[in-house]
Amino acid sequence: MAYSLTGFWKLFWGVIQLFSVEVSLFSPLSLRNTLIYQFQVGDPTLVGAWFIEHYVLGYMFYLLAVAIELF
């Protein structure tokens, strides 16, 4: 049940962000923007740099993770 609640909260806040922020959790650019923000402080990793270039694949993995958490 606790694992399903994490999926619910991601879905809940993602919908709120969808209506209040330009790039929400459900945007394909969300992972890319998060990685760019983190790489301003530290050096980019090999996987992180690859996900910046191929952000659609990271977006699909994120949606799959939320679906697994919900169900």
N, C-alpha and C positions, 0 to 999 in steps of 0.2 A: 504494500500500500504506500509506503514512504517513497518508493521508486516511482510509482505512478503520480504521486503528488509533485515530484520535481518536473515531470513532463507537463502536468497541468499548469504549474506556475510559469514555465517557459512559454506555453501557449497563451496564458492570460496576459503576461507582460508584453509578449510579442504583439498581441492585438492592440493593446494600449499604445505601444510605440508606433504601430502602423498608422494610427490617427494623429499622433502628436509630434513625430520626429520624421525627418526626411528619409533616413535609412534605418529601418527597423530590423528586428531579429529575423524577419522573413524576407529580407532583401538579399539577393545574391551578393551584394557588395558588403554585407555586414562583416563577414570573416576577413575579407581583404582589408577593410578599414580598421578593424581591430588589430590585425597584424602590422599594418603600417604604423599605427599609433604606438604599439609595443616596440617596434624597431627604431623609433626615434630615441629610445632610452638605451637599448642594447643592440648588439649586432644581430643581423638576421640569420636564422638557421637555414640549413639546406631545404628542409621540408617546408618551412615558412615561406621562403622565397618562391618555391614551386607553387604553393597555394595562392600566392599573390598573383601569379601569372595565370593559374588555372582555377579561378575562384568559383566557377560553376560546379566543379567537382566537389569542392569543399562545401558548397551550399547543399548539394544532394546528400552528402554524408551527414550534415547537420539535420536536415529534415528526416532522414532515416533514424537518427539517434532520438529525435523527439517522438517519432512514431513508436519506437521500441519502448521508450519510457512511458508513454501513455497506455500502451496495450500490452 
